[in-house]
Amino acid sequence: MRSLLVFTALIGLLLLGACQARRWAEENPQKLPWTPLSLNHPVGPFTARKIGALADDTPQCLTLLDAANVAHTPLPPLERDGCGYDNAVTLRPGGAIAPRLQPAGVGVSCPVAAGLAVWEREILRPAAQRHFQSEVAAIDHYGSYSCRNIGGGSNRSEHATANAIDIAGIRLKNGTRITVASHWTDNGPRGAFLREIRDGACQVFGTTLSPDYNAAHADHFHFDQARRAGSFCR
């Protein structure tokens, strides 16, 4: 009789633990490697890997953009001189990405667009509020697609497939402008803000490069969705 009671208690504890584990998984899908990606989830340790995997499934990537209300227009495929893309979109004003991209009309790969949507909502907006008590008005960039190799080498850049974007600075609605070129070494809130949004990007993009990497990135952040075992962050 006693053995039966002990066995029953153990089964009850196991069932209780399983229920609690299931509830935790349902409440924290971003913390598990096997849960489906949603661009509305908070950033988790597997977010960058899940977004990067969208390179193999453009229809799913576009579906996720729609589900997250990211305003976009698919671009026709391009192939030229060994470069090009077949999964690029133009991000339109409105929708989930509230700040405008300057210049407008930039085309990026769908995984980069997905990363920008998560980065803007989960990293950029909170950092702007924390450091400047302001919303973000615009994201200044130096472009995405460029048919070229990685500086001085023989390997193609992620820019050659629109799988990268270079971020030059941020404009806030209170009139503040922060640029990588002018404020990366700033000891005040502008510098702290830039370092925070760089660090946050490392959780969302396959590659994040900043002025800490080399002189070629002294005036911008490079974000791309290159497939990697883990994120490369400098």
C-alpha positions in Angstrom: 0.0 0.0 0.0 2.8 2.4 0.9 4.6 1.6 -2.3 1.5 2.4 -4.3 1.1 5.8 -2.5 4.7 6.7 -3.2 4.3 5.6 -6.9 1.1 7.7 -7.2 2.8 10.7 -5.7 5.8 10.4 -8.1 3.5 10.2 -11.1 1.6 13.2 -9.8 4.8 15.2 -9.4 6.0 14.2 -12.9 2.6 15.3 -14.4 2.8 18.6 -12.5 6.3 19.2 -13.7 5.3 18.4 -17.3 2.4 20.8 -17.1 4.6 23.6 -15.7 7.2 22.9 -18.4 4.6 23.1 -21.1 3.2 26.3 -19.7 6.7 27.8 -19.5 7.4 26.8 -23.1 4.1 28.4 -24.3 5.0 31.6 -22.4 8.6 31.7 -23.6 8.7 30.4 -27.2 11.6 32.7 -28.1 13.9 30.8 -25.6 13.5 27.4 -27.3 15.3 26.3 -30.5 12.5 24.2 -31.9 9.5 26.6 -31.6 8.3 28.4 -34.8 9.6 31.9 -35.3 7.2 34.8 -34.9 8.5 38.4 -35.5 6.2 39.5 -32.7 8.1 37.4 -30.1 10.7 39.1 -27.9 14.3 38.5 -28.7 15.7 35.2 -27.5 18.9 33.2 -27.8 17.8 31.5 -31.0 16.2 34.5 -32.8 19.1 35.3 -35.1 19.4 31.6 -36.1 15.7 31.3 -36.8 15.6 34.5 -38.9 18.7 33.4 -40.8 17.0 30.1 -41.7 14.3 32.0 -43.6 16.8 32.3 -46.4 15.7 28.8 -47.3 12.0 29.6 -47.3 11.0 32.9 -48.8 7.2 32.2 -48.8 7.4 31.6 -45.0 9.5 34.8 -44.6 6.9 36.8 -46.5 4.2 35.3 -44.4 5.9 36.3 -41.2 6.3 39.9 -42.4 2.6 40.0 -43.2 1.7 38.5 -39.8 3.9 41.1 -38.1 2.3 43.9 -40.1 5.6 44.9 -41.7 4.7 46.9 -44.8 6.6 45.6 -47.8 6.6 45.0 -51.5 8.4 42.0 -53.0 11.0 42.9 -55.7 11.4 41.1 -59.0 14.4 38.7 -59.1 17.7 40.3 -60.2 20.7 38.5 -61.7 23.7 40.4 -62.9 27.5 39.8 -63.0 27.3 37.0 -60.5 25.3 39.1 -58.1 21.6 39.5 -57.5 18.7 38.3 -55.4 15.4 36.4 -55.5 14.0 37.2 -52.1 14.3 40.9 -51.8 11.6 43.3 -50.6 11.2 47.1 -50.3 10.1 48.2 -46.9 7.2 50.8 -47.2 6.3 53.5 -44.7 3.8 52.6 -42.1 3.1 49.2 -40.6 5.2 47.7 -37.8 8.4 49.6 -38.6 7.3 53.0 -37.6 10.4 55.1 -38.4 11.1 55.8 -42.1 14.2 54.5 -43.8 16.3 57.2 -45.3 16.8 57.1 -48.3 13.4 55.6 -49.0 12.9 52.6 -51.3 15.8 50.5 -50.2 15.5 46.8 -51.1 16.8 44.2 -48.7 16.5 40.4 -48.5 13.5 39.1 -46.7 15.6 37.8 -43.7 17.2 41.3 -43.4 13.7 42.9 -43.4 12.6 40.4 -40.7 15.7 41.3 -38.6 15.1 45.0 -39.0 11.5 44.6 -37.8 12.5 42.8 -34.7 15.5 45.1 -34.0 13.5 48.3 -34.5 10.7 47.1 -32.1 12.7 45.2 -29.4 16.0 47.1 -29.4 15.9 50.5 -31.1 12.6 51.9 -29.7 13.3 51.0 -26.0 16.9 52.4 -26.3 15.6 55.7 -27.7 13.1 56.0 -24.8 15.7 55.0 -22.2 18.4 57.5 -23.3 16.4 60.3 -24.9 12.7 59.9 -23.9 11.8 60.1 -27.5 10.4 58.0 -30.3 12.4 57.3 -33.4 11.6 59.3 -36.5 14.1 57.8 -39.1 16.8 55.3 -39.7 19.6 56.7 -41.9 21.3 54.0 -44.0 24.0 53.7 -46.7 22.1 51.1 -48.7 21.9 47.4 -49.2 22.4 45.9 -52.6 25.9 46.4 -54.1 27.6 43.9 -56.5 31.0 43.7 -54.9 33.4 41.5 -53.0 34.3 41.8 -49.3 36.9 44.6 -49.1 40.0 43.6 -51.0 39.1 39.9 -51.1 37.7 37.4 -53.6 34.6 36.4 -51.6 31.3 38.1 -52.4 29.9 40.5 -49.9 26.4 39.9 -48.4 25.6 43.2 -50.1 25.9 41.4 -53.4 22.6 39.6 -52.7 20.9 42.4 -50.7 21.4 40.3 -47.6 23.0 43.2 -45.7 22.2 46.8 -44.8 24.5 49.6 -43.5 23.1 51.8 -40.8 24.6 55.3 -40.6 22.5 56.9 -37.8 19.2 57.5 -36.1 17.0 60.6 -36.1 14.6 61.1 -33.1 11.2 62.8 -33.0 12.6 65.3 -30.5 15.1 66.6 -33.1 18.1 64.6 -31.8 20.3 63.1 -34.4 22.9 60.4 -33.6 25.4 59.2 -36.2 27.9 56.3 -35.9 30.6 58.6 -37.5 30.3 61.4 -34.9 29.1 59.7 -31.7 30.5 56.2 -31.5 33.2 57.3 -29.0 30.9 59.8 -27.2 30.9 59.3 -23.5 27.4 60.6 -23.1 24.0 59.3 -24.0 24.6 59.3 -27.7 27.5 56.9 -27.4 25.7 54.7 -24.9 22.7 54.6 -27.2 24.8 53.5 -30.2 26.5 50.8 -28.3 23.2 49.5 -26.9 21.6 49.2 -30.3 24.8 47.6 -31.7 24.8 45.0 -28.9 21.1 44.3 -29.5 21.6 43.8 -33.2 24.0 40.9 -32.4 21.0 39.0 -31.1 19.0 39.5 -34.3 21.4 39.4 -37.2 23.9 36.8 -38.3 26.6 39.5 -38.6 26.9 42.8 -36.8 29.9 45.0 -37.5 30.7 48.4 -35.9 33.6 50.8 -35.6 35.1 48.3 -33.1 35.7 45.9 -36.0 37.8 48.0 -38.4 38.3 51.4 -40.0 36.0 50.5 -42.9 33.1 50.5 -40.5 34.0 53.7 -38.8 30.9 55.5 -40.0 28.2 52.8 -40.0 26.9 49.5 -38.6 26.8 46.6 -41.0 23.9 44.1 -40.4 23.6 41.0 -42.4 21.9 37.6 -42.3 24.8 35.4 -43.4 24.2 31.8 -42.3 26.5 31.0 -39.3 26.6 28.5 -36.5 26.5 31.6 -34.2 26.3 35.3 -34.6 29.5 37.3 -35.4 29.4 40.5 -33.4 32.1 43.1 -33.3 
